[in-house]
Amino acid sequence: MDILLTIKGMLMGLSIAAPVGPIGVLCIQRTLSQGKASGFATGLGAASADAVYGLIAGFGLTAISDVLIGNKLWIQLSGVIFLLYLGVKTVLSKPSQKAAHASGQTIAGSYFSSFLLTLANPMTILSFAAILGASGMIVSDGAAASALTLVFGIFSGSALWWGILSFSAGWFKKRMGENSLTAINRVSGGVMILFGIFFLAGVFYALS
């Protein structure tokens, strides 16, 4: 395995995952309300989606990226509706201060909901393509091993960030009272709703 390429992929994954957005808010909220496993699963879902888009950009799969970007408004609209639903659900939920033991079903739900929500932003492909192009890491035909190494690095870097975020949130949870957790739920849900409204306005503006 090309260690240098893996490190480059990890840095790329970190740079895509680290900016604060709805997935970050969702990861923190789920960690506080359902436990670190659910929060980390949320992050892994986002990391997996990043890896998928990194794979498309890395292999230069223009046919797939063209279809996704060509339908980006409808894909984003689906993601916005889902994000608004999660925001409202979060505002109405009541967290418990007791240690949460998320079931396998809850963890799977956290993973797949985050995976789909992250996939609902096809413009991520352009972010990866820009970074890959600037760094000269677009993989040529026949270099499958290099592309897979790069994607592994992207996933690892993204997963590392989500692991740090979820475990840090879990550490803070132990020092919070029930009122604080409830307030965080309200704020987290409100932020997700605001993100949803902002993205929805962008979709309607693009369609007008």
C-alpha positions in Angstrom: 0.0 0.0 0.0 1.3 3.5 -0.9 1.6 5.2 2.5 2.0 8.6 1.0 -1.1 8.3 -1.1 -3.0 7.0 2.0 -1.9 10.0 4.0 -3.0 12.4 1.2 -6.3 10.6 1.1 -6.7 11.0 4.9 -5.9 14.7 4.8 -8.5 15.0 2.0 -11.1 13.1 4.0 -10.4 15.3 7.0 -10.7 18.5 5.0 -14.1 17.4 3.6 -15.5 16.2 6.9 -14.2 18.8 9.4 -16.3 21.9 8.4 -19.3 22.3 10.6 -22.5 21.3 8.9 -25.8 19.4 9.5 -24.0 16.0 9.7 -21.7 17.3 12.4 -24.7 18.7 14.4 -26.5 15.3 13.9 -23.4 13.4 15.1 -23.1 15.4 18.3 -26.9 15.3 19.0 -27.0 11.5 18.5 -24.0 11.0 20.7 -25.6 13.0 23.5 -29.0 11.4 23.2 -28.3 7.8 22.1 -24.6 7.2 23.0 -21.2 7.2 21.4 -21.9 4.2 19.2 -24.9 5.9 17.5 -22.9 9.1 17.1 -19.9 7.3 15.6 -22.2 5.3 13.3 -23.6 8.6 12.1 -20.1 9.7 11.3 -19.2 6.4 9.6 -22.3 6.8 7.3 -21.0 10.2 6.2 -17.4 8.8 5.8 -18.8 6.0 3.6 -20.6 8.5 1.4 -17.5 10.6 1.1 -15.6 7.5 0.1 -18.2 6.8 -2.6 -17.9 10.3 -4.1 -14.1 10.1 -3.7 -14.1 6.8 -5.7 -16.2 8.5 -8.5 -13.9 11.5 -8.6 -10.7 9.4 -8.2 -11.5 7.0 -11.1 -12.7 9.9 -13.2 -16.2 8.3 -13.6 -17.6 11.2 -15.5 -20.7 9.4 -16.7 -21.8 8.8 -13.1 -20.9 12.2 -11.8 -22.7 13.9 -14.8 -25.9 12.0 -14.0 -25.7 12.9 -10.3 -24.8 16.5 -10.8 -27.4 16.8 -13.6 -30.1 15.7 -11.1 -28.5 17.5 -8.1 -31.5 19.7 -7.4 -33.9 16.9 -7.0 -31.4 14.8 -5.0 -30.8 17.8 -2.8 -34.5 18.4 -2.4 -34.9 14.9 -1.1 -32.0 15.5 1.3 -33.5 18.8 2.5 -36.9 17.2 3.3 -35.1 14.4 5.2 -33.0 17.0 7.1 -36.0 19.0 8.0 -37.7 15.8 9.3 -34.6 15.0 11.4 -34.5 18.6 12.8 -38.2 18.5 13.9 -37.8 15.1 15.4 -34.7 16.2 17.3 -36.5 19.3 18.7 -39.4 17.2 19.9 -37.3 14.4 21.4 -36.4 14.2 25.1 -32.8 13.0 25.8 -32.0 10.9 28.8 -29.0 11.7 31.1 -28.6 7.9 31.7 -26.0 6.1 29.7 -27.6 5.0 26.4 -27.1 1.6 24.9 -28.1 1.9 21.3 -29.5 -1.3 19.8 -28.2 -2.7 16.5 -31.3 -1.3 14.8 -30.6 2.2 16.1 -27.0 2.1 15.1 -27.8 0.8 11.6 -30.5 3.5 11.3 -27.9 6.2 12.4 -25.5 4.9 9.8 -27.8 4.7 6.8 -29.6 7.9 7.5 -26.3 9.8 7.6 -25.1 7.9 4.5 -28.2 8.9 2.5 -28.1 12.5 3.8 -24.5 12.9 2.8 -25.1 11.3 -0.6 -27.9 13.9 -1.1 -25.2 16.5 -1.9 -23.7 15.4 -5.3 -21.7 18.6 -5.4 -19.3 16.8 -3.0 -18.0 15.2 -6.2 -16.8 18.6 -7.4 -15.1 19.2 -4.1 -13.2 16.0 -4.4 -12.5 16.6 -8.1 -11.1 20.0 -7.4 -8.8 18.7 -4.6 -7.7 15.8 -6.7 -7.0 17.9 -9.7 -5.1 20.5 -7.7 -2.9 17.8 -6.1 -2.5 15.8 -9.3 -4.1 12.7 -7.8 -6.7 11.9 -10.5 -6.2 8.2 -11.1 -5.6 7.0 -14.7 -7.2 4.0 -16.2 -5.7 0.7 -15.0 -4.5 2.2 -11.7 -7.2 0.7 -9.7 -5.0 -0.2 -6.7 -3.9 3.5 -6.4 -7.5 4.7 -6.6 -8.6 2.2 -3.9 -5.7 3.2 -1.7 -6.7 6.9 -2.1 -10.4 6.1 -1.2 -9.3 4.0 1.8 -7.3 7.1 3.0 -10.4 9.4 2.4 -12.6 7.0 4.4 -10.0 6.7 7.2 -9.5 10.5 7.5 -13.2 11.2 7.5 -13.8 8.4 10.0 -11.0 9.7 12.2 -12.7 13.1 12.4 -16.1 11.6 13.3 -14.5 9.4 15.9 -12.9 12.4 17.6 -16.1 14.4 17.4 -18.4 11.7 18.8 -16.1 10.6 21.6 -15.5 14.2 22.6 -19.3 14.8 22.7 -19.6 11.6 24.8 -17.0 12.9 27.2 -18.9 16.2 27.6 -22.2 14.4 28.1 -21.0 13.0 31.4 -20.7 16.5 32.8 -24.1 17.7 31.6 -27.4 17.8 33.4 -30.7 16.8 31.9 -31.7 20.4 31.3 -28.5 21.0 29.4 -29.1 17.9 27.2 -32.6 19.1 26.5 -31.4 22.5 25.6 -28.8 21.0 23.3 -31.5 18.9 21.6 -33.5 22.0 21.0 -30.6 24.0 19.6 -29.3 21.0 17.5 -32.7 20.4 16.0 -33.2 24.2 15.4 -29.8 24.4 13.6 -30.7 21.4 11.4 -34.0 23.1 10.5 -32.2 26.3 9.6 -29.7 24.4 7.4 -32.7 22.7 5.8 -34.5 26.0 5.1 -31.2 27.5 3.8 -30.7 24.6 1.4 -34.4 24.6 0.4 -34.1 28.3 -0.5 -31.1 27.5 -2.6 -33.0 24.7 -4.4 -36.0 26.9 -5.2 -33.7 29.7 -6.3 -32.0 27.4 -8.7 -35.3 26.1 -10.1 -36.7 29.6 -10.6 
